[in-house]
C-alpha cells in the first residue's frame, strides 16, 4: 500500500532533512464497528518512509473484510 500526504516525517535533522533514525510511522487495521484489532500494528521501514509518502504491504484478510486503517507517528 502507498499513502501519499504531507508531514509523514515531522522530525528534521540539522540540515532540515527528515531524520530517518527518529521518524517512525505505525499502521494497523481495526474493525470500523467494534474497534477490534484485525491485524497487528506494523512499523513502516525507514527506507519506505519519506516526508510525503509511506509504503508497506497490507496484511492478508478474508475477502470482504471492512477495516479502518489507523496511522500513528508516536505509536
MODELLER restraints for C-alpha pairs under 7 A, 6 or more apart:
rsr = mdl.restraints
at = mdl.atoms
rsr.add(forms.Gaussian(group=physical.xy_distance, feature=features.Distance(at['CA:1:A'], at['CA:55:A']), mean=5.66, stdev=0.5))
rsr.add(forms.Gaussian(group=physical.xy_distance, feature=features.Distance(at['CA:1:A'], at['CA:56:A']), mean=5.32, stdev=0.5))
rsr.add(forms.Gaussian(group=physical.xy_distance, feature=features.Distance(at['CA:1:A'], at['CA:57:A']), mean=5.62, stdev=0.5))
rsr.add(forms.Gaussian(group=physical.xy_distance, feature=features.Distance(at['CA:1:A'], at['CA:58:A']), mean=6.19, stdev=0.5))
rsr.add(forms.Gaussian(group=physical.xy_distance, feature=features.Distance(at['CA:2:A'], at['CA:53:A']), mean=6.90, stdev=0.5))
rsr.add(forms.Gaussian(group=physical.xy_distance, feature=features.Distance(at['CA:2:A'], at['CA:54:A']), mean=5.74, stdev=0.5))
rsr.add(forms.Gaussian(group=physical.xy_distance, feature=features.Distance(at['CA:2:A'], at['CA:55:A']), mean=4.55, stdev=0.5))
rsr.add(forms.Gaussian(group=physical.xy_distance, feature=features.Distance(at['CA:2:A'], at['CA:56:A']), mean=6.70, stdev=0.5))
rsr.add(forms.Gaussian(group=physical.xy_distance, feature=features.Distance(at['CA:3:A'], at['CA:53:A']), mean=5.57, stdev=0.5))
rsr.add(forms.Gaussian(group=physical.xy_distance, feature=features.Distance(at['CA:3:A'], at['CA:54:A']), mean=5.28, stdev=0.5))
rsr.add(forms.Gaussian(group=physical.xy_distance, feature=features.Distance(at['CA:3:A'], at['CA:55:A']), mean=6.55, stdev=0.5))
rsr.add(forms.Gaussian(group=physical.xy_distance, feature=features.Distance(at['CA:4:A'], at['CA:52:A']), mean=5.60, stdev=0.5))
rsr.add(forms.Gaussian(group=physical.xy_distance, feature=features.Distance(at['CA:4:A'], at['CA:53:A']), mean=4.53, stdev=0.5))
rsr.add(forms.Gaussian(group=physical.xy_distance, feature=features.Distance(at['CA:4:A'], at['CA:54:A']), mean=6.73, stdev=0.5))
rsr.add(forms.Gaussian(group=physical.xy_distance, feature=features.Distance(at['CA:5:A'], at['CA:52:A']), mean=4.86, stdev=0.5))
rsr.add(forms.Gaussian(group=physical.xy_distance, feature=features.Distance(at['CA:5:A'], at['CA:53:A']), mean=6.14, stdev=0.5))
rsr.add(forms.Gaussian(group=physical.xy_distance, feature=features.Distance(at['CA:6:A'], at['CA:51:A']), mean=6.15, stdev=0.5))
rsr.add(forms.Gaussian(group=physical.xy_distance, feature=features.Distance(at['CA:6:A'], at['CA:52:A']), mean=4.68, stdev=0.5))
rsr.add(forms.Gaussian(group=physical.xy_distance, feature=features.Distance(at['CA:7:A'], at['CA:51:A']), mean=5.47, stdev=0.5))
rsr.add(forms.Gaussian(group=physical.xy_distance, feature=features.Distance(at['CA:7:A'], at['CA:52:A']), mean=6.38, stdev=0.5))
rsr.add(forms.Gaussian(group=physical.xy_distance, feature=features.Distance(at['CA:8:A'], at['CA:50:A']), mean=6.67, stdev=0.5))
rsr.add(forms.Gaussian(group=physical.xy_distance, feature=features.Distance(at['CA:8:A'], at['CA:51:A']), mean=4.93, stdev=0.5))
rsr.add(forms.Gaussian(group=physical.xy_distance, feature=features.Distance(at['CA:8:A'], at['CA:52:A']), mean=5.96, stdev=0.5))
rsr.add(forms.Gaussian(group=physical.xy_distance, feature=features.Distance(at['CA:8:A'], at['CA:53:A']), mean=6.98, stdev=0.5))
rsr.add(forms.Gaussian(group=physical.xy_distance, feature=features.Distance(at['CA:9:A'], at['CA:18:A']), mean=5.79, stdev=0.5))
rsr.add(forms.Gaussian(group=physical.xy_distance, feature=features.Distance(at['CA:9:A'], at['CA:23:A']), mean=5.52, stdev=0.5))
rsr.add(forms.Gaussian(group=physical.xy_distance, feature=features.Distance(at['CA:9:A'], at['CA:50:A']), mean=6.26, stdev=0.5))
rsr.add(forms.Gaussian(group=physical.xy_distance, feature=features.Distance(at['CA:9:A'], at['CA:51:A']), mean=4.77, stdev=0.5))
rsr.add(forms.Gaussian(group=physical.xy_distance, feature=features.Distance(at['CA:11:A'], at['CA:18:A']), mean=5.94, stdev=0.5))
rsr.add(forms.Gaussian(group=physical.xy_distance, feature=features.Distance(at['CA:11:A'], at['CA:19:A']), mean=5.83, stdev=0.5))
rsr.add(forms.Gaussian(group=physical.xy_distance, feature=features.Distance(at['CA:11:A'], at['CA:22:A']), mean=6.75, stdev=0.5))
rsr.add(forms.Gaussian(group=physical.xy_distance, feature=features.Distance(at['CA:11:A'], at['CA:23:A']), mean=5.96, stdev=0.5))
rsr.add(forms.Gaussian(group=physical.xy_distance, feature=features.Distance(at['CA:12:A'], at['CA:18:A']), mean=4.45, stdev=0.5))
rsr.add(forms.Gaussian(group=physical.xy_distance, feature=features.Distance(at['CA:12:A'], at['CA:19:A']), mean=5.02, stdev=0.5))
rsr.add(forms.Gaussian(group=physical.xy_distance, feature=features.Distance(at['CA:13:A'], at['CA:19:A']), mean=5.13, stdev=0.5))
rsr.add(forms.Gaussian(group=physical.xy_distance, feature=features.Distance(at['CA:18:A'], at['CA:51:A']), mean=6.73, stdev=0.5))
rsr.add(forms.Gaussian(group=physical.xy_distance, feature=features.Distance(at['CA:20:A'], at['CA:46:A']), mean=5.81, stdev=0.5))
rsr.add(forms.Gaussian(group=physical.xy_distance, feature=features.Distance(at['CA:24:A'], at['CA:73:A']), mean=5.73, stdev=0.5))
rsr.add(forms.Gaussian(group=physical.xy_distance, feature=features.Distance(at['CA:25:A'], at['CA:43:A']), mean=5.81, stdev=0.5))
rsr.add(forms.Gaussian(group=physical.xy_distance, feature=features.Distance(at['CA:25:A'], at['CA:44:A']), mean=5.66, stdev=0.5))
rsr.add(forms.Gaussian(group=physical.xy_distance, feature=features.Distance(at['CA:25:A'], at['CA:71:A']), mean=6.99, stdev=0.5))
rsr.add(forms.Gaussian(group=physical.xy_distance, feature=features.Distance(at['CA:25:A'], at['CA:72:A']), mean=5.73, stdev=0.5))
rsr.add(forms.Gaussian(group=physical.xy_distance, feature=features.Distance(at['CA:25:A'], at['CA:73:A']), mean=4.70, stdev=0.5))
rsr.add(forms.Gaussian(group=physical.xy_distance, feature=features.Distance(at['CA:26:A'], at['CA:41:A']), mean=6.39, stdev=0.5))
rsr.add(forms.Gaussian(group=physical.xy_distance, feature=features.Distance(at['CA:26:A'], at['CA:42:A']), mean=5.40, stdev=0.5))
rsr.add(forms.Gaussian(group=physical.xy_distance, feature=features.Distance(at['CA:26:A'], at['CA:43:A']), mean=4.37, stdev=0.5))
rsr.add(forms.Gaussian(group=physical.xy_distance, feature=features.Distance(at['CA:26:A'], at['CA:44:A']), mean=6.04, stdev=0.5))
rsr.add(forms.Gaussian(group=physical.xy_distance, feature=features.Distance(at['CA:26:A'], at['CA:71:A']), mean=5.69, stdev=0.5))
rsr.add(forms.Gaussian(group=physical.xy_distance, feature=features.Distance(at['CA:26:A'], at['CA:72:A']), mean=5.18, stdev=0.5))
rsr.add(forms.Gaussian(group=physical.xy_distance, feature=features.Distance(at['CA:26:A'], at['CA:73:A']), mean=6.44, stdev=0.5))
rsr.add(forms.Gaussian(group=physical.xy_distance, feature=features.Distance(at['CA:26:A'], at['CA:75:A']), mean=6.22, stdev=0.5))
rsr.add(forms.Gaussian(group=physical.xy_distance, feature=features.Distance(at['CA:27:A'], at['CA:41:A']), mean=5.46, stdev=0.5))
rsr.add(forms.Gaussian(group=physical.xy_distance, feature=features.Distance(at['CA:27:A'], at['CA:42:A']), mean=5.21, stdev=0.5))
rsr.add(forms.Gaussian(group=physical.xy_distance, feature=features.Distance(at['CA:27:A'], at['CA:43:A']), mean=6.46, stdev=0.5))
rsr.add(forms.Gaussian(group=physical.xy_distance, feature=features.Distance(at['CA:27:A'], at['CA:69:A']), mean=6.91, stdev=0.5))
rsr.add(forms.Gaussian(group=physical.xy_distance, feature=features.Distance(at['CA:27:A'], at['CA:70:A']), mean=5.64, stdev=0.5))
rsr.add(forms.Gaussian(group=physical.xy_distance, feature=features.Distance(at['CA:27:A'], at['CA:71:A']), mean=4.64, stdev=0.5))
rsr.add(forms.Gaussian(group=physical.xy_distance, feature=features.Distance(at['CA:27:A'], at['CA:72:A']), mean=6.54, stdev=0.5))
rsr.add(forms.Gaussian(group=physical.xy_distance, feature=features.Distance(at['CA:28:A'], at['CA:39:A']), mean=6.14, stdev=0.5))
rsr.add(forms.Gaussian(group=physical.xy_distance, feature=features.Distance(at['CA:28:A'], at['CA:40:A']), mean=6.18, stdev=0.5))
rsr.add(forms.Gaussian(group=physical.xy_distance, feature=features.Distance(at['CA:28:A'], at['CA:41:A']), mean=4.33, stdev=0.5))
rsr.add(forms.Gaussian(group=physical.xy_distance, feature=features.Distance(at['CA:28:A'], at['CA:42:A']), mean=6.23, stdev=0.5))
rsr.add(forms.Gaussian(group=physical.xy_distance, feature=features.Distance(at['CA:28:A'], at['CA:69:A']), mean=5.84, stdev=0.5))
rsr.add(forms.Gaussian(group=physical.xy_distance, feature=features.Distance(at['CA:28:A'], at['CA:70:A']), mean=5.34, stdev=0.5))
rsr.add(forms.Gaussian(group=physical.xy_distance, feature=features.Distance(at['CA:28:A'], at['CA:71:A']), mean=6.78, stdev=0.5))
rsr.add(forms.Gaussian(group=physical.xy_distance, feature=features.Distance(at['CA:29:A'], at['CA:37:A']), mean=6.16, stdev=0.5))
rsr.add(forms.Gaussian(group=physical.xy_distance, feature=features.Distance(at['CA:29:A'], at['CA:38:A']), mean=5.51, stdev=0.5))
rsr.add(forms.Gaussian(group=physical.xy_distance, feature=features.Distance(at['CA:29:A'], at['CA:39:A']), mean=5.57, stdev=0.5))
rsr.add(forms.Gaussian(group=physical.xy_distance, feature=features.Distance(at['CA:29:A'], at['CA:67:A']), mean=5.79, stdev=0.5))
rsr.add(forms.Gaussian(group=physical.xy_distance, feature=features.Distance(at['CA:29:A'], at['CA:68:A']), mean=5.49, stdev=0.5))
rsr.add(forms.Gaussian(group=physical.xy_distance, feature=features.Distance(at['CA:29:A'], at['CA:69:A']), mean=4.60, stdev=0.5))
rsr.add(forms.Gaussian(group=physical.xy_distance, feature=features.Distance(at['CA:29:A'], at['CA:70:A']), mean=6.09, stdev=0.5))
rsr.add(forms.Gaussian(group=physical.xy_distance, feature=features.Distance(at['CA:30:A'], at['CA:36:A']), mean=5.37, stdev=0.5))
rsr.add(forms.Gaussian(group=physical.xy_distance, feature=features.Distance(at['CA:30:A'], at['CA:37:A']), mean=4.31, stdev=0.5))
rsr.add(forms.Gaussian(group=physical.xy_distance, feature=features.Distance(at['CA:30:A'], at['CA:38:A']), mean=5.00, stdev=0.5))
rsr.add(forms.Gaussian(group=physical.xy_distance, feature=features.Distance(at['CA:30:A'], at['CA:67:A']), mean=5.43, stdev=0.5))
rsr.add(forms.Gaussian(group=physical.xy_distance, feature=features.Distance(at['CA:30:A'], at['CA:68:A']), mean=5.22, stdev=0.5))
rsr.add(forms.Gaussian(group=physical.xy_distance, feature=features.Distance(at['CA:30:A'], at['CA:69:A']), mean=6.58, stdev=0.5))
rsr.add(forms.Gaussian(group=physical.xy_distance, feature=features.Distance(at['CA:31:A'], at['CA:37:A']), mean=6.44, stdev=0.5))
rsr.add(forms.Gaussian(group=physical.xy_distance, feature=features.Distance(at['CA:31:A'], at['CA:38:A']), mean=6.43, stdev=0.5))
rsr.add(forms.Gaussian(group=physical.xy_distance, feature=features.Distance(at['CA:31:A'], at['CA:66:A']), mean=6.56, stdev=0.5))
rsr.add(forms.Gaussian(group=physical.xy_distance, feature=features.Distance(at['CA:31:A'], at['CA:67:A']), mean=4.97, stdev=0.5))
rsr.add(forms.Gaussian(group=physical.xy_distance, feature=features.Distance(at['CA:31:A'], at['CA:68:A']), mean=6.08, stdev=0.5))
rsr.add(forms.Gaussian(group=physical.xy_distance, feature=features.Distance(at['CA:32:A'], at['CA:67:A']), mean=5.78, stdev=0.5))
rsr.add(forms.Gaussian(group=physical.xy_distance, feature=features.Distance(at['CA:32:A'], at['CA:68:A']), mean=5.32, stdev=0.5))
rsr.add(forms.Gaussian(group=physical.xy_distance, feature=features.Distance(at['CA:39:A'], at['CA:59:A']), mean=6.74, stdev=0.5))
rsr.add(forms.Gaussian(group=physical.xy_distance, feature=features.Distance(at['CA:44:A'], at['CA:56:A']), mean=6.23, stdev=0.5))
rsr.add(forms.Gaussian(group=physical.xy_distance, feature=features.Distance(at['CA:48:A'], at['CA:54:A']), mean=5.76, stdev=0.5))
rsr.add(forms.Gaussian(group=physical.xy_distance, feature=features.Distance(at['CA:48:A'], at['CA:55:A']), mean=5.29, stdev=0.5))
rsr.add(forms.Gaussian(group=physical.xy_distance, feature=features.Distance(at['CA:49:A'], at['CA:55:A']), mean=6.62, stdev=0.5))
